[in-house]
């Protein structure tokens, strides 16, 4: 849930520093992290799911370590 949705419910949380431009809640928050977040997630998915998982599942370690 976003800060804006929480504020609309009447709760007045402490807004994180630099969440809004010039710390003004009237201005929309910047979403400059989106492309970086997408890249981070896709790289993580590629490495930990596709690169590490053996192609032949018979070669997998049967224990959960």
CNS distance restraints for C-alpha pairs under 8 A (distance, minus, plus):
assign (resid   1 and name CA) (resid   5 and name CA) 6.44 0.50 0.50
assign (resid   1 and name CA) (resid   6 and name CA) 7.01 0.50 0.50
assign (resid   2 and name CA) (resid   6 and name CA) 6.41 0.50 0.50
assign (resid   3 and name CA) (resid   7 and name CA) 6.14 0.50 0.50
assign (resid   3 and name CA) (resid  13 and name CA) 7.79 0.50 0.50
assign (resid   3 and name CA) (resid  15 and name CA) 7.32 0.50 0.50
assign (resid   4 and name CA) (resid   8 and name CA) 6.26 0.50 0.50
assign (resid   5 and name CA) (resid   9 and name CA) 6.57 0.50 0.50
assign (resid   6 and name CA) (resid  10 and name CA) 6.99 0.50 0.50
assign (resid   6 and name CA) (resid  11 and name CA) 5.92 0.50 0.50
assign (resid   6 and name CA) (resid  12 and name CA) 7.56 0.50 0.50
assign (resid   6 and name CA) (resid  13 and name CA) 7.78 0.50 0.50
assign (resid   7 and name CA) (resid  11 and name CA) 5.24 0.50 0.50
assign (resid   7 and name CA) (resid  12 and name CA) 5.71 0.50 0.50
assign (resid   7 and name CA) (resid  13 and name CA) 7.34 0.50 0.50
assign (resid  15 and name CA) (resid  19 and name CA) 6.97 0.50 0.50
assign (resid  17 and name CA) (resid  23 and name CA) 6.78 0.50 0.50
assign (resid  18 and name CA) (resid  22 and name CA) 6.80 0.50 0.50
assign (resid  18 and name CA) (resid  23 and name CA) 5.52 0.50 0.50
assign (resid  19 and name CA) (resid  23 and name CA) 6.57 0.50 0.50
assign (resid  19 and name CA) (resid  29 and name CA) 6.06 0.50 0.50
assign (resid  19 and name CA) (resid  30 and name CA) 7.51 0.50 0.50
assign (resid  20 and name CA) (resid  24 and name CA) 5.65 0.50 0.50
assign (resid  20 and name CA) (resid  25 and name CA) 5.85 0.50 0.50
assign (resid  20 and name CA) (resid  27 and name CA) 6.33 0.50 0.50
assign (resid  20 and name CA) (resid  28 and name CA) 6.38 0.50 0.50
assign (resid  20 and name CA) (resid  29 and name CA) 4.55 0.50 0.50
assign (resid  20 and name CA) (resid  30 and name CA) 6.81 0.50 0.50
assign (resid  21 and name CA) (resid  25 and name CA) 7.99 0.50 0.50
assign (resid  21 and name CA) (resid  27 and name CA) 6.33 0.50 0.50
assign (resid  21 and name CA) (resid  28 and name CA) 7.37 0.50 0.50
assign (resid  21 and name CA) (resid  29 and name CA) 6.39 0.50 0.50
assign (resid  21 and name CA) (resid  30 and name CA) 7.08 0.50 0.50
assign (resid  33 and name CA) (resid  37 and name CA) 5.90 0.50 0.50
assign (resid  34 and name CA) (resid  38 and name CA) 6.16 0.50 0.50
assign (resid  35 and name CA) (resid  39 and name CA) 6.17 0.50 0.50
assign (resid  36 and name CA) (resid  40 and name CA) 6.06 0.50 0.50
assign (resid  37 and name CA) (resid  41 and name CA) 6.14 0.50 0.50
assign (resid  38 and name CA) (resid  42 and name CA) 6.10 0.50 0.50
assign (resid  39 and name CA) (resid  43 and name CA) 6.00 0.50 0.50
assign (resid  40 and name CA) (resid  44 and name CA) 6.11 0.50 0.50
assign (resid  41 and name CA) (resid  45 and name CA) 6.04 0.50 0.50
assign (resid  42 and name CA) (resid  46 and name CA) 5.98 0.50 0.50
assign (resid  43 and name CA) (resid  47 and name CA) 6.10 0.50 0.50
assign (resid  44 and name CA) (resid  48 and name CA) 5.88 0.50 0.50
assign (resid  44 and name CA) (resid  49 and name CA) 7.82 0.50 0.50
assign (resid  45 and name CA) (resid  49 and name CA) 5.40 0.50 0.50
assign (resid  45 and name CA) (resid  50 and name CA) 7.04 0.50 0.50
assign (resid  46 and name CA) (resid  50 and name CA) 5.09 0.50 0.50
assign (resid  46 and name CA) (resid  51 and name CA) 6.31 0.50 0.50
assign (resid  47 and name CA) (resid  51 and name CA) 4.84 0.50 0.50
assign (resid  47 and name CA) (resid  52 and name CA) 6.39 0.50 0.50
assign (resid  48 and name CA) (resid  52 and name CA) 5.54 0.50 0.50
assign (resid  48 and name CA) (resid  53 and name CA) 7.35 0.50 0.50
assign (resid  49 and name CA) (resid  53 and name CA) 5.88 0.50 0.50
assign (resid  53 and name CA) (resid  60 and name CA) 7.84 0.50 0.50
assign (resid  54 and name CA) (resid  59 and name CA) 6.71 0.50 0.50
assign (resid  54 and name CA) (resid  60 and name CA) 6.51 0.50 0.50
assign (resid  56 and name CA) (resid  60 and name CA) 7.65 0.50 0.50
